[in-house]
Amino acid sequence: MEAKSAMEVIVANPTAGSCGTIGGALKGVADDLNSTSDELVKAYFASGIIGVYFA
């Protein structure tokens, strides 16, 4: 993970050649489940933490 000058944390989730797959999949599932934006953000953070664990 990386922190920028605005003191915000950027969750990087590289997936080799398919860098948009996780973001698109999470957004699509969130739309189907009528999830709130807060729930979607938590899902992005969860996927980022999984990426940090395996990286």
PDB file of N, CA, C, O and CB in Angstrom:
ATOM      1  N   MET A   1       0.849  -1.171   0.000  1.00  0.00           N
ATOM      2  CA  MET A   1       0.000   0.000   0.000  1.00  0.00           C
ATOM      3  C   MET A   1       0.892   1.232   0.000  1.00  0.00           C
ATOM      4  O   MET A   1       2.066   1.172   0.366  1.00  0.00           O
ATOM      5  CB  MET A   1      -0.965  -0.001   1.218  1.00  0.00           C
ATOM      6  N   GLU A   2       0.319   2.327  -0.411  1.00  0.00           N
ATOM      7  CA  GLU A   2       1.088   3.538  -0.572  1.00  0.00           C
ATOM      8  C   GLU A   2       0.296   4.714  -0.024  1.00  0.00           C
ATOM      9  O   GLU A   2      -0.919   4.779  -0.211  1.00  0.00           O
ATOM     10  CB  GLU A   2       1.457   3.761  -2.046  1.00  0.00           C
ATOM     11  N   ALA A   3       0.957   5.635   0.643  1.00  0.00           N
ATOM     12  CA  ALA A   3       0.300   6.834   1.162  1.00  0.00           C
ATOM     13  C   ALA A   3       0.786   8.040   0.365  1.00  0.00           C
ATOM     14  O   ALA A   3       1.990   8.215   0.176  1.00  0.00           O
ATOM     15  CB  ALA A   3       0.584   7.021   2.688  1.00  0.00           C
ATOM     16  N   LYS A   4      -0.121   8.853  -0.090  1.00  0.00           N
ATOM     17  CA  LYS A   4       0.226  10.042  -0.854  1.00  0.00           C
ATOM     18  C   LYS A   4       0.269  11.260   0.055  1.00  0.00           C
ATOM     19  O   LYS A   4      -0.012  11.152   1.248  1.00  0.00           O
ATOM     20  CB  LYS A   4      -0.772  10.262  -1.994  1.00  0.00           C
ATOM     21  N   SER A   5       0.620  12.424  -0.499  1.00  0.00           N
ATOM     22  CA  SER A   5       0.791  13.640   0.290  1.00  0.00           C
ATOM     23  C   SER A   5      -0.499  14.131   0.932  1.00  0.00           C
ATOM     24  O   SER A   5      -0.447  14.879   1.908  1.00  0.00           O
ATOM     25  CB  SER A   5       1.355  14.723  -0.573  1.00  0.00           C
ATOM     26  N   ALA A   6      -1.647  13.732   0.415  1.00  0.00           N
ATOM     27  CA  ALA A   6      -2.925  14.136   1.002  1.00  0.00           C
ATOM     28  C   ALA A   6      -3.295  13.245   2.184  1.00  0.00           C
ATOM     29  O   ALA A   6      -4.397  13.349   2.723  1.00  0.00           O
ATOM     30  CB  ALA A   6      -4.034  14.092  -0.054  1.00  0.00           C
ATOM     31  N   MET A   7      -2.374  12.370   2.586  1.00  0.00           N
ATOM     32  CA  MET A   7      -2.570  11.460   3.718  1.00  0.00           C
ATOM     33  C   MET A   7      -3.687  10.457   3.476  1.00  0.00           C
ATOM     34  O   MET A   7      -4.287   9.953   4.426  1.00  0.00           O
ATOM     35  CB  MET A   7      -2.866  12.251   4.969  1.00  0.00           C
ATOM     36  N   GLU A   8      -3.964  10.170   2.238  1.00  0.00           N
ATOM     37  CA  GLU A   8      -4.949   9.158   1.896  1.00  0.00           C
ATOM     38  C   GLU A   8      -4.218   7.884   1.520  1.00  0.00           C
ATOM     39  O   GLU A   8      -3.124   7.938   0.958  1.00  0.00           O
ATOM     40  CB  GLU A   8      -5.872   9.635   0.742  1.00  0.00           C
ATOM     41  N   VAL A   9      -4.800   6.756   1.818  1.00  0.00           N
ATOM     42  CA  VAL A   9      -4.179   5.479   1.498  1.00  0.00           C
ATOM     43  C   VAL A   9      -4.710   4.993   0.161  1.00  0.00           C
ATOM     44  O   VAL A   9      -5.917   5.005  -0.079  1.00  0.00           O
ATOM     45  CB  VAL A   9      -4.443   4.433   2.609  1.00  0.00           C
ATOM     46  N   ILE A  10      -3.824   4.575  -0.688  1.00  0.00           N
ATOM     47  CA  ILE A  10      -4.198   4.027  -1.984  1.00  0.00           C
ATOM     48  C   ILE A  10      -4.092   2.513  -1.888  1.00  0.00           C
ATOM     49  O   ILE A  10      -3.030   1.984  -1.559  1.00  0.00           O
ATOM     50  CB  ILE A  10      -3.294   4.593  -3.136  1.00  0.00           C
ATOM     51  N   VAL A  11      -5.170   1.821  -2.170  1.00  0.00           N
ATOM     52  CA  VAL A  11      -5.151   0.363  -2.136  1.00  0.00           C
ATOM     53  C   VAL A  11      -4.839  -0.131  -3.540  1.00  0.00           C
ATOM     54  O   VAL A  11      -5.678  -0.050  -4.438  1.00  0.00           O
ATOM     55  CB  VAL A  11      -6.512  -0.220  -1.617  1.00  0.00           C
ATOM     56  N   ALA A  12      -3.644  -0.635  -3.721  1.00  0.00           N
ATOM     57  CA  ALA A  12      -3.235  -1.154  -5.018  1.00  0.00           C
ATOM     58  C   ALA A  12      -3.564  -2.636  -5.082  1.00  0.00           C
ATOM     59  O   ALA A  12      -3.270  -3.391  -4.154  1.00  0.00           O
ATOM     60  CB  ALA A  12      -1.725  -0.911  -5.269  1.00  0.00           C
ATOM     61  N   ASN A  13      -4.169  -3.038  -6.174  1.00  0.00           N
ATOM     62  CA  ASN A  13      -4.581  -4.424  -6.311  1.00  0.00           C
ATOM     63  C   ASN A  13      -4.209  -4.926  -7.702  1.00  0.00           C
ATOM     64  O   ASN A  13      -5.091  -5.185  -8.520  1.00  0.00           O
ATOM     65  CB  ASN A  13      -6.101  -4.576  -6.059  1.00  0.00           C
ATOM     66  N   PRO A  14      -2.909  -5.068  -7.981  1.00  0.00           N
ATOM     67  CA  PRO A  14      -2.516  -5.507  -9.324  1.00  0.00           C
ATOM     68  C   PRO A  14      -2.885  -6.959  -9.581  1.00  0.00           C
ATOM     69  O   PRO A  14      -2.775  -7.808  -8.697  1.00  0.00           O
ATOM     70  CB  PRO A  14      -1.022  -5.319  -9.519  1.00  0.00           C
ATOM     71  N   THR A  15      -3.318  -7.229 -10.786  1.00  0.00           N
ATOM     72  CA  THR A  15      -3.685  -8.597 -11.155  1.00  0.00           C
ATOM     73  C   THR A  15      -3.010  -8.988 -12.464  1.00  0.00           C
ATOM     74  O   THR A  15      -3.628  -9.604 -13.332  1.00  0.00           O
ATOM     75  CB  THR A  15      -5.218  -8.738 -11.278  1.00  0.00           C
ATOM     76  N   ALA A  16      -1.745  -8.629 -12.597  1.00  0.00           N
ATOM     77  CA  ALA A  16      -0.947  -8.940 -13.782  1.00  0.00           C
ATOM     78  C   ALA A  16      -1.572  -8.320 -15.030  1.00  0.00           C
ATOM     79  O   ALA A  16      -1.603  -7.094 -15.140  1.00  0.00           O
ATOM     80  CB  ALA A  16      -0.811 -10.463 -13.956  1.00  0.00           C
ATOM     81  N   GLY A  17      -2.059  -9.104 -15.953  1.00  0.00           N
ATOM     82  CA  GLY A  17      -2.567  -8.566 -17.204  1.00  0.00           C
ATOM     83  C   GLY A  17      -4.020  -8.149 -17.167  1.00  0.00           C
ATOM     84  O   GLY A  17      -4.542  -7.665 -18.171  1.00  0.00           O
ATOM     85  N   SER A  18      -4.684  -8.320 -16.051  1.00  0.00           N
ATOM     86  CA  SER A  18      -6.120  -8.012 -15.992  1.00  0.00           C
ATOM     87  C   SER A  18      -6.416  -7.046 -14.849  1.00  0.00           C
ATOM     88  O   SER A  18      -7.188  -7.354 -13.941  1.00  0.00           O
ATOM     89  CB  SER A  18      -6.947  -9.304 -15.821  1.00  0.00           C
ATOM     90  N   CYS A  19      -5.787  -5.869 -14.910  1.00  0.00           N
ATOM     91  CA  CYS A  19      -5.852  -4.937 -13.782  1.00  0.00           C
ATOM     92  C   CYS A  19      -7.254  -4.403 -13.499  1.00  0.00           C
ATOM     93  O   CYS A  19      -7.491  -3.929 -12.387  1.00  0.00           O
ATOM     94  CB  CYS A  19      -4.932  -3.785 -14.035  1.00  0.00           C
ATOM     95  N   GLY A  20      -8.193  -4.450 -14.437  1.00  0.00           N
ATOM     96  CA  GLY A  20      -9.536  -3.947 -14.188  1.00  0.00           C
ATOM     97  C   GLY A  20     -10.536  -5.009 -13.775  1.00  0.00           C
ATOM     98  O   GLY A  20     -11.709  -4.705 -13.560  1.00  0.00           O
ATOM     99  N   THR A  21     -10.094  -6.238 -13.663  1.00  0.00           N
ATOM    100  CA  THR A  21     -11.013  -7.342 -13.400  1.00  0.00           C
ATOM    101  C   THR A  21     -11.660  -7.257 -12.025  1.00  0.00           C
ATOM    102  O   THR A  21     -12.879  -7.382 -11.911  1.00  0.00           O
ATOM    103  CB  THR A  21     -10.287  -8.652 -13.532  1.00  0.00           C
ATOM    104  N   ILE A  22     -10.877  -7.048 -10.994  1.00  0.00           N
ATOM    105  CA  ILE A  22     -11.428  -7.029  -9.636  1.00  0.00           C
ATOM    106  C   ILE A  22     -12.365  -5.843  -9.449  1.00  0.00           C
ATOM    107  O   ILE A  22     -13.456  -5.992  -8.899  1.00  0.00           O
ATOM    108  CB  ILE A  22     -10.297  -6.978  -8.596  1.00  0.00           C
ATOM    109  N   GLY A  23     -11.947  -4.677  -9.899  1.00  0.00           N
ATOM    110  CA  GLY A  23     -12.804  -3.499  -9.763  1.00  0.00           C
ATOM    111  C   GLY A  23     -14.126  -3.647 -10.492  1.00  0.00           C
ATOM    112  O   GLY A  23     -15.179  -3.315  -9.947  1.00  0.00           O
ATOM    113  N   GLY A  24     -14.078  -4.138 -11.707  1.00  0.00           N
ATOM    114  CA  GLY A  24     -15.300  -4.342 -12.478  1.00  0.00           C
ATOM    115  C   GLY A  24     -16.191  -5.414 -11.896  1.00  0.00           C
ATOM    116  O   GLY A  24     -17.414  -5.277 -11.878  1.00  0.00           O
ATOM    117  N   ALA A  25     -15.576  -6.480 -11.422  1.00  0.00           N
ATOM    118  CA  ALA A  25     -16.360  -7.565 -10.821  1.00  0.00           C
ATOM    119  C   ALA A  25     -17.038  -7.105  -9.537  1.00  0.00           C
ATOM    120  O   ALA A  25     -18.213  -7.395  -9.315  1.00  0.00           O
ATOM    121  CB  ALA A  25     -15.466  -8.780 -10.536  1.00  0.00           C
ATOM    122  N   LEU A  26     -16.301  -6.388  -8.691  1.00  0.00           N
ATOM    123  CA  LEU A  26     -16.900  -5.897  -7.444  1.00  0.00           C
ATOM    124  C   LEU A  26     -18.028  -4.913  -7.718  1.00  0.00           C
ATOM    125  O   LEU A  26     -19.063  -4.948  -7.052  1.00  0.00           O
ATOM    126  CB  LEU A  26     -15.837  -5.237  -6.567  1.00  0.00           C
ATOM    127  N   LYS A  27     -17.831  -4.036  -8.694  1.00  0.00           N
ATOM    128  CA  LYS A  27     -18.876  -3.057  -9.032  1.00  0.00           C
ATOM    129  C   LYS A  27     -20.109  -3.761  -9.578  1.00  0.00           C
ATOM    130  O   LYS A  27     -21.233  -3.410  -9.217  1.00  0.00           O
ATOM    131  CB  LYS A  27     -18.354  -2.031 -10.060  1.00  0.00           C
ATOM    132  N   GLY A  28     -19.913  -4.745 -10.439  1.00  0.00           N
ATOM    133  CA  GLY A  28     -21.040  -5.484 -11.002  1.00  0.00           C
ATOM    134  C   GLY A  28     -21.828  -6.241  -9.955  1.00  0.00           C
ATOM    135  O   GLY A  28     -23.059  -6.225  -9.962  1.00  0.00           O
ATOM    136  N   VAL A  29     -21.119  -6.907  -9.051  1.00  0.00           N
ATOM    137  CA  VAL A  29     -21.794  -7.645  -7.979  1.00  0.00           C
ATOM    138  C   VAL A  29     -22.510  -6.680  -7.043  1.00  0.00           C
ATOM    139  O   VAL A  29     -23.627  -6.953  -6.604  1.00  0.00           O
ATOM    140  CB  VAL A  29     -20.785  -8.508  -7.188  1.00  0.00           C
ATOM    141  N   ALA A  30     -21.877  -5.558  -6.737  1.00  0.00           N
ATOM    142  CA  ALA A  30     -22.507  -4.566  -5.859  1.00  0.00           C
ATOM    143  C   ALA A  30     -23.787  -4.018  -6.480  1.00  0.00           C
ATOM    144  O   ALA A  30     -24.774  -3.799  -5.777  1.00  0.00           O
ATOM    145  CB  ALA A  30     -21.534  -3.415  -5.565  1.00  0.00           C
ATOM    146  N   ASP A  31     -23.777  -3.799  -7.786  1.00  0.00           N
ATOM    147  CA  ASP A  31     -24.989  -3.327  -8.467  1.00  0.00           C
ATOM    148  C   ASP A  31     -26.093  -4.377  -8.411  1.00  0.00           C
ATOM    149  O   ASP A  31     -27.254  -4.046  -8.170  1.00  0.00           O
ATOM    150  CB  ASP A  31     -24.679  -2.968  -9.929  1.00  0.00           C
ATOM    151  N   ASP A  32     -25.738  -5.635  -8.633  1.00  0.00           N
ATOM    152  CA  ASP A  32     -26.736  -6.709  -8.594  1.00  0.00           C
ATOM    153  C   ASP A  32     -27.329  -6.897  -7.205  1.00  0.00           C
ATOM    154  O   ASP A  32     -28.509  -7.222  -7.069  1.00  0.00           O
ATOM    155  CB  ASP A  32     -26.118  -8.012  -9.060  1.00  0.00           C
ATOM    156  N   LEU A  33     -26.516  -6.692  -6.175  1.00  0.00           N
ATOM    157  CA  LEU A  33     -26.974  -6.882  -4.798  1.00  0.00           C
ATOM    158  C   LEU A  33     -27.552  -5.611  -4.179  1.00  0.00           C
ATOM    159  O   LEU A  33     -27.942  -5.607  -3.011  1.00  0.00           O
ATOM    160  CB  LEU A  33     -25.833  -7.378  -3.947  1.00  0.00           C
ATOM    161  N   ASN A  34     -27.606  -4.527  -4.969  1.00  0.00           N
ATOM    162  CA  ASN A  34     -28.078  -3.226  -4.473  1.00  0.00           C
ATOM    163  C   ASN A  34     -27.315  -2.797  -3.226  1.00  0.00           C
ATOM    164  O   ASN A  34     -27.911  -2.319  -2.260  1.00  0.00           O
ATOM    165  CB  ASN A  34     -29.579  -3.282  -4.169  1.00  0.00           C
ATOM    166  N   SER A  35     -26.010  -2.967  -3.249  1.00  0.00           N
ATOM    167  CA  SER A  35     -25.152  -2.602  -2.124  1.00  0.00           C
ATOM    168  C   SER A  35     -24.956  -1.093  -2.076  1.00  0.00           C
ATOM    169  O   SER A  35     -25.049  -0.406  -3.093  1.00  0.00           O
ATOM    170  CB  SER A  35     -23.791  -3.315  -2.224  1.00  0.00           C
ATOM    171  N   THR A  36     -24.685  -0.596  -0.883  1.00  0.00           N
ATOM    172  CA  THR A  36     -24.394   0.827  -0.718  1.00  0.00           C
ATOM    173  C   THR A  36     -22.948   1.095  -1.132  1.00  0.00           C
ATOM    174  O   THR A  36     -22.147   0.170  -1.263  1.00  0.00           O
ATOM    175  CB  THR A  36     -24.642   1.281   0.751  1.00  0.00           C
ATOM    176  N   SER A  37     -22.631   2.356  -1.333  1.00  0.00           N
ATOM    177  CA  SER A  37     -21.259   2.699  -1.704  1.00  0.00           C
ATOM    178  C   SER A  37     -20.293   2.388  -0.562  1.00  0.00           C
ATOM    179  O   SER A  37     -19.131   2.063  -0.810  1.00  0.00           O
ATOM    180  CB  SER A  37     -21.164   4.184  -2.089  1.00  0.00           C
ATOM    181  N   ASP A  38     -20.755   2.484   0.677  1.00  0.00           N
ATOM    182  CA  ASP A  38     -19.912   2.147   1.821  1.00  0.00           C
ATOM    183  C   ASP A  38     -19.550   0.660   1.816  1.00  0.00           C
ATOM    184  O   ASP A  38     -18.413   0.293   2.113  1.00  0.00           O
ATOM    185  CB  ASP A  38     -20.620   2.516   3.134  1.00  0.00           C
ATOM    186  N   GLU A  39     -20.506  -0.181   1.484  1.00  0.00           N
ATOM    187  CA  GLU A  39     -20.237  -1.618   1.394  1.00  0.00           C
ATOM    188  C   GLU A  39     -19.269  -1.924   0.260  1.00  0.00           C
ATOM    189  O   GLU A  39     -18.424  -2.811   0.384  1.00  0.00           O
ATOM    190  CB  GLU A  39     -21.542  -2.396   1.194  1.00  0.00           C
ATOM    191  N   LEU A  40     -19.389  -1.193  -0.844  1.00  0.00           N
ATOM    192  CA  LEU A  40     -18.484  -1.394  -1.975  1.00  0.00           C
ATOM    193  C   LEU A  40     -17.060  -0.989  -1.603  1.00  0.00           C
ATOM    194  O   LEU A  40     -16.106  -1.677  -1.964  1.00  0.00           O
ATOM    195  CB  LEU A  40     -18.963  -0.593  -3.199  1.00  0.00           C
ATOM    196  N   VAL A  41     -16.913   0.114  -0.889  1.00  0.00           N
ATOM    197  CA  VAL A  41     -15.585   0.548  -0.451  1.00  0.00           C
ATOM    198  C   VAL A  41     -14.962  -0.498   0.471  1.00  0.00           C
ATOM    199  O   VAL A  41     -13.770  -0.786   0.370  1.00  0.00           O
ATOM    200  CB  VAL A  41     -15.667   1.914   0.266  1.00  0.00           C
ATOM    201  N   LYS A  42     -15.767  -1.066   1.370  1.00  0.00           N
ATOM    202  CA  LYS A  42     -15.257  -2.119   2.259  1.00  0.00           C
ATOM    203  C   LYS A  42     -14.805  -3.339   1.457  1.00  0.00           C
ATOM    204  O   LYS A  42     -13.814  -3.981   1.806  1.00  0.00           O
ATOM    205  CB  LYS A  42     -16.337  -2.530   3.283  1.00  0.00           C
ATOM    206  N   ALA A  43     -15.524  -3.656   0.389  1.00  0.00           N
ATOM    207  CA  ALA A  43     -15.131  -4.781  -0.461  1.00  0.00           C
ATOM    208  C   ALA A  43     -13.814  -4.493  -1.171  1.00  0.00           C
ATOM    209  O   ALA A  43     -12.975  -5.384  -1.304  1.00  0.00           O
ATOM    210  CB  ALA A  43     -16.228  -5.086  -1.489  1.00  0.00           C
ATOM    211  N   TYR A  44     -13.622  -3.241  -1.633  1.00  0.00           N
ATOM    212  CA  TYR A  44     -12.351  -2.870  -2.252  1.00  0.00           C
ATOM    213  C   TYR A  44     -11.206  -2.999  -1.250  1.00  0.00           C
ATOM    214  O   TYR A  44     -10.142  -3.519  -1.586  1.00  0.00           O
ATOM    215  CB  TYR A  44     -12.419  -1.435  -2.803  1.00  0.00           C
ATOM    216  N   PHE A  45     -11.418  -2.531  -0.031  1.00  0.00           N
ATOM    217  CA  PHE A  45     -10.375  -2.645   0.989  1.00  0.00           C
ATOM    218  C   PHE A  45     -10.075  -4.102   1.316  1.00  0.00           C
ATOM    219  O   PHE A  45      -8.914  -4.471   1.494  1.00  0.00           O
ATOM    220  CB  PHE A  45     -10.790  -1.901   2.257  1.00  0.00           C
ATOM    221  N   ALA A  46     -11.105  -4.927   1.397  1.00  0.00           N
ATOM    222  CA  ALA A  46     -10.898  -6.351   1.687  1.00  0.00           C
ATOM    223  C   ALA A  46     -10.060  -7.005   0.592  1.00  0.00           C
ATOM    224  O   ALA A  46      -9.162  -7.794   0.887  1.00  0.00           O
ATOM    225  CB  ALA A  46     -12.251  -7.080   1.826  1.00  0.00           C
ATOM    226  N   SER A  47     -10.347  -6.684  -0.665  1.00  0.00           N
ATOM    227  CA  SER A  47      -9.565  -7.272  -1.753  1.00  0.00           C
ATOM    228  C   SER A  47      -8.130  -6.756  -1.725  1.00  0.00           C
ATOM    229  O   SER A  47      -7.200  -7.487  -2.065  1.00  0.00           O
ATOM    230  CB  SER A  47     -10.214  -6.963  -3.113  1.00  0.00           C
ATOM    231  N   GLY A  48      -7.948  -5.508  -1.323  1.00  0.00           N
ATOM    232  CA  GLY A  48      -6.595  -4.963  -1.201  1.00  0.00           C
ATOM    233  C   GLY A  48      -5.795  -5.633  -0.107  1.00  0.00           C
ATOM    234  O   GLY A  48      -4.604  -5.894  -0.272  1.00  0.00           O
ATOM    235  N   ILE A  49      -6.448  -5.915   1.020  1.00  0.00           N
ATOM    236  CA  ILE A  49      -5.763  -6.583   2.127  1.00  0.00           C
ATOM    237  C   ILE A  49      -5.365  -8.002   1.728  1.00  0.00           C
ATOM    238  O   ILE A  49      -4.292  -8.479   2.096  1.00  0.00           O
ATOM    239  CB  ILE A  49      -6.660  -6.612   3.383  1.00  0.00           C
ATOM    240  N   ILE A  50      -6.223  -8.663   0.984  1.00  0.00           N
ATOM    241  CA  ILE A  50      -5.874  -9.998   0.485  1.00  0.00           C
ATOM    242  C   ILE A  50      -4.654  -9.908  -0.427  1.00  0.00           C
ATOM    243  O   ILE A  50      -3.764 -10.757  -0.367  1.00  0.00           O
ATOM    244  CB  ILE A  50      -7.070 -10.636  -0.273  1.00  0.00           C
ATOM    245  N   GLY A  51      -4.615  -8.878  -1.268  1.00  0.00           N
ATOM    246  CA  GLY A  51      -3.464  -8.683  -2.147  1.00  0.00           C
ATOM    247  C   GLY A  51      -2.183  -8.405  -1.384  1.00  0.00           C
ATOM    248  O   GLY A  51      -1.118  -8.892  -1.765  1.00  0.00           O
ATOM    249  N   VAL A  52      -2.270  -7.626  -0.307  1.00  0.00           N
ATOM    250  CA  VAL A  52      -1.092  -7.340   0.514  1.00  0.00           C
ATOM    251  C   VAL A  52      -0.600  -8.616   1.188  1.00  0.00           C
ATOM    252  O   VAL A  52       0.605  -8.835   1.311  1.00  0.00           O
ATOM    253  CB  VAL A  52      -1.413  -6.261   1.573  1.00  0.00           C
ATOM    254  N   TYR A  53      -1.520  -9.440   1.617  1.00  0.00           N
ATOM    255  CA  TYR A  53      -1.152 -10.685   2.292  1.00  0.00           C
ATOM    256  C   TYR A  53      -0.364 -11.608   1.360  1.00  0.00           C
ATOM    257  O   TYR A  53       0.611 -12.231   1.781  1.00  0.00           O
ATOM    258  CB  TYR A  53      -2.408 -11.404   2.805  1.00  0.00           C
ATOM    259  N   PHE A  54      -0.781 -11.695   0.102  1.00  0.00           N
ATOM    260  CA  PHE A  54      -0.137 -12.609  -0.834  1.00  0.00           C
ATOM    261  C   PHE A  54       1.042 -11.989  -1.572  1.00  0.00           C
ATOM    262  O   PHE A  54       1.795 -12.706  -2.231  1.00  0.00           O
ATOM    263  CB  PHE A  54      -1.139 -13.097  -1.828  1.00  0.00           C
ATOM    264  N   ALA A  55       1.217 -10.689  -1.478  1.00  0.00           N
ATOM    265  CA  ALA A  55       2.299 -10.029  -2.228  1.00  0.00           C
ATOM    266  C   ALA A  55       3.631 -10.102  -1.549  1.00  0.00           C
ATOM    267  O   ALA A  55       4.619  -9.588  -2.072  1.00  0.00           O
ATOM    268  CB  ALA A  55       1.964  -8.604  -2.462  1.00  0.00           C
TER     269      ALA A  55
END
